[in-house]
Amino acid sequence: MIRVLLSAPLCLHSRLSSRFTWWPEIWIMPLSGDWSVFKRIFADHWDPFQRAHPRYQTPYYDNLVAKMLACGHAEKMGYVAYRCLHCGQGKHLVSMSCKSSLCRRCAKVYVDNWVSQVSRVLHEGVMYRHIILTVPAMFRTTFYQNAAVLLRALMRCGVQCLDDFYSEVRGKALKGGSITVIHTHGRNGQYHPHRHLIATSGGYDEAGECWEHGQYLPYPLLRRKWQWHLLSTLRKTLETDAMKRLVDVCFRQYPNGVVTNVQKGKVPSQYQSLARYVAKYVVSPPISVKRIDRYDGERVTYHYRSHRTERVEHETVDVDTFIGRMVQLCG
């Protein structure tokens, strides 16, 4: 809500500065609508959520939520004040943004910064592919309970998998390049760790002198390679009987390899556009405010487009589950 206070006389100059015009005094108040609903969920339930989940009782998460709740409040976040250059009357306050990864208002800034950083390291003339490497559902609880160790291992083994894959396709040792992001949620916000890669379509030979382009990618081979590298890494990283049993079950249950996805057809061919294309998958909020349909104080209803059915589906969860799905992405 914006409240305009006309306590000062308006400047009636026929010509005003090209940079600024007059502004009556404006106070930026918390927005109404979906954004205020998202903030209200955290304002109402963050304290009991922390008490129920000790892993989130840290200064990092306290600061993350506090900044998000304060976003848009000029007196809490600080502000820039504008006045008329001619008469000096009136004042327009623009609140500083919080830039928190949890904040749905600041998400666009977060995405734009990520795109800018990634675009600077992509090379013109090199073909890139957007590759998704997934983790079978049977491992998700183990990943959640051992996130610090297993997510680091997941980051490492994807690069090894691609080099191994391209080398076998070309019949010689190759080393490519990639930008890797660990994504920990699916479209409905549930915990679903997987990897997104912006990967070169090929790599340099062992001497680093000749670039070998990979035009044809046999997807069945990529699935098997990813399964082997993923499961071998998990077995070495978490040496428990439970992990060994899960790995054995996975090899038997998925004899043709685990799910991988190489985006094709719609992927932008220009390298400048690729980073923004991938950004919608990896750094955009899992549930935008416009997808929140209802909040009754205890439960939250939202909608999303399902990968499985390709239809819009609705889900209602308790606030504890909803907050958990939001903050787990910011760790």
N, C-alpha and C positions, 0 to 999 in steps of 0.2 A: 504494500500500500504506500502511496506517495502522498504526503500532506504538504500542501503549498500554503505558506504563511505570507499574506500580503500586508505585513506590518510596516513596510517602508514604502514611501512614494515611488512610483515607477518612473524611470527615466524616459522622457518622451522625445529624445533626440531624433531628428529626421534621418540622420545617418549615424550608424553605430560602427564600432570597430569591425574589421573583416574577420578578426580572430574570435571575438566574443561579443555577444549581445547581452542585454540586461537579463538578470535572473532574479526573480523574487526568491526569498529564502525557502529552500526545499530540504526536507529531512527524509533520508532514505529509510524506510521501515521494512520489516520482514515482508517478503512477497506472499501474496495469497495464492490459493490454488494448490497444484500438485507439489510445488517445492516446499510450501509450508507444511504439507502433510508429511513429507519425508523427514523434515526437521523435527516435527512433533513426535514422530515415532521414536526417534533417538532421545529427545528431551524427556519423554514419558518413561522410557524403559531402559536407558543405557545403564543406570546404576544397578538395577536388579540383574541385568544381563551380565555385568562384570562379576557380581557376587556369585552367580551360578557358573561362570566360566573363568576360573583363575588365570588361564593363559593370556587373557586380555587385560589383566590388572597390571599394566605397565605404563610408564610415563609416555611411551610412544603412542599408544592407543588413546590415552587421556587427551593428549595434545591434538591428535587427529580429529577426534570428535568435538573437542572444544572449539577448534578453528572452524569446523564446518557449521556448528551452531551459531557462531558469532559472525559468519559471513553475511555481509549486507548491513551490519550495524556499525554506523560511522563512529560511534563513541567507543566501540570495542576494537575495531580493526584499524582505526585511523582513517583519514580522509584527505582529499584534495578539495580546497575551497576556491570557487571562482566568483569574481565580482565584475561589475561593469567597469570598463576602462575609462568611461567618460565621467560618470557621476559617483562611482564607488558605492552606490546603493545596492542593497540586496546581496544575497549570498547563495551560491549553489554548491552543495556538498556532494561529492562523489566518494562513496566508501571504497576503501581498498578491498580487494578480493582476498580470500584465504588461501587459494591455490592448493588446497588439500586434495589428495587423490580420492577422498571419500565424498567430497562436495560435488553434487550433481550440477550446480550452477557453474562451477569452475572447470568442469570436465572438458569443455571445448578448448580452453587454454592449455590444459594438460595434453590433449591430443595434438594440438597445433605445435607445441614445443617438441613433442616426440617425433612428429613428422619432419620438422625442420632438422633435428639432429640426425635422423636416419638418412634423409635425402642428401646430406653433405658427404656421406661415405659410400653412396652408390655411384657406380661409374657409368658414364654415358657410353653406349655401344655394347655393353655387356647384357646378355639376356638373363633375367632372374626368374625364379619360380617361387610361388608361395606354396610351401609344403607343410602339412599338418601331420604330426606324429602323435598318436593317442596312447593312452594307458588303459588296459582292460579294466572293467568295472570291479573285478574281484580284488584289485590292489588299492582301491581308493581309500578304504578305511585305514590301511597300513600307511599309505602316503600321508593322510591327515594326521595320524598319530606320530609320525616320524618325519614331518615336513622339512625340517632344517637339513637333515642328512640326505633324504631321498630326492628332494628337488634339485639340490646341487648335482647329484649323480645323474639325474634326468637331463640336466643342461649339458653335461660332458658327453654322454653317450650318443646324443643326436648328431653331433659333428662327426664323430668316429663312424657312425652308421652311413652318413652321406658320402664320405670319402671312400669307404669300403664299397658302397653301391656303385658310384661312378667309376671306380677302378675296375670292378668286375664287368661293367657294361662295355668299357673301352678296351679291356684286356691289358691294361697297364696301370701302374700306380699313379693316381691323380690326387691332388689336394686342391679343393675348391674353397670358396668363401661363403660365409653366411652370417646373418644377423638373427639371433635366436631370442625368443621371448617365451617364458613359461606362463601359460594361461591356466588359472586354477578353477575356472567355473564354466559351466555350459550356459545355454541361452536362458534356462529357467533359474539360473543362479546357484544351482546345486554344485557341490564340490566335484570337480571333474578335471584333474590336472592333465594337461597336454602341451605340446610344443608347437609354436608357430615359427617357421623359418622363412626368411627371405634369402634364398640360396642361389648362387650362381649355377647356371645350367652347364656344368662341366668344371674343369680345373686345370691347373698347371701340372706338367709331367714332373717326374722325380727330380730332374735337374733344375726345374723352375724356369725353363727357357721356352717351352712350347705350350700354348693353350689348346686344350682338347675340348671341343664343344660337344655336349651331350644332347643331340637332337631327339633321339628315341629313348624313352624311359620305360622299361618293362615294370609296370606297377606290381605284378605278383612277386617279382624279385625284391622290390622295395619293402613290401609287407613282411616277407620272410627275414630280410636283413634287419629290419627294425625290431622284429620279435626277438631275434637272436641277441642283438646288442642290448636291448632293454632288459631282457630276463637275465642275461649273464651279468649285467651291471647290478641289478637288484640283488642277485644271489651273493655277489661279492661284497656289496655295501652293507647289507643287513643279514649277517650270518646267523640266522635263527632257524629252528626246525620248521616253524610256521611259514617262513618265507620260502624255504626249500619245497615245502608241500605245495604252496601256491604256484611256484614256478613250474613244477612238474605237471600240475593240473592244467596250467595255461598252455603248455606245449601240446598236451593231449587234446585239449578242447579246441585249439586253433591250429590245426595242422598246416594250414595255408598261410599262416602269419596273422598279425593283428592289424587293426584298421589304420590305414594311412590315407591321406587325401592330398593329391597334387592339383591345385586349382588350375584350370585350363579354360580357354575360350574367352571368359570375361576378364581375365587378368590384364590390366593395362600394359601395353607393350613399352610405353615410355617410362624410363626409370624414375622420372620425377613424380609420376602418378602412382607408382607402385606402393610407396610408403603410406600414402593416404588411404589407398585401397586396403592395405593390411591393418592400418590403425583402427578401422571399424571393428576388427576382430580382437585385437590384443590390448588396446588401451582405452577403448570406450567403456563407459559404465555398463555393468551386466544388466541392470534394470534402470532404464531412464525414467524420469519422473512422469512422463506422459503414459507410461505403461502401468502405473499404479492406479487401480480402478476404485479401491475402497479400503478404508481403515476405520475400524469401529472401536478402537481402543485396546483390543485384544488380538485381533487377527487382521492380516493384510491380504488383499486380493490383487493380483496383477496378471497381465497376459504376456505371451511371447509366441514367436513362431517356432514350432518344433522342427528340428532336423529330421526326426523320424517320420512324421506325418506330413510335413510341409504345410501345416495348417496352424492358424492362431489358436492357442490353447490357454485356458485360464487356470490359475492355481491359487488356492487359499491356504495360507500357513499362519501359525501363531507368530507373534512379534519376536519371540526369542529366536525362532528359526530364521525369520527375515533379517534381523540384525546380524546374526551369525553369517548369513550368506553375503552380506554387504562387507563386513569388516575383514573376513578371511581373505579378501582380494587385496587388501592394503598392507599385508604383513611383509 
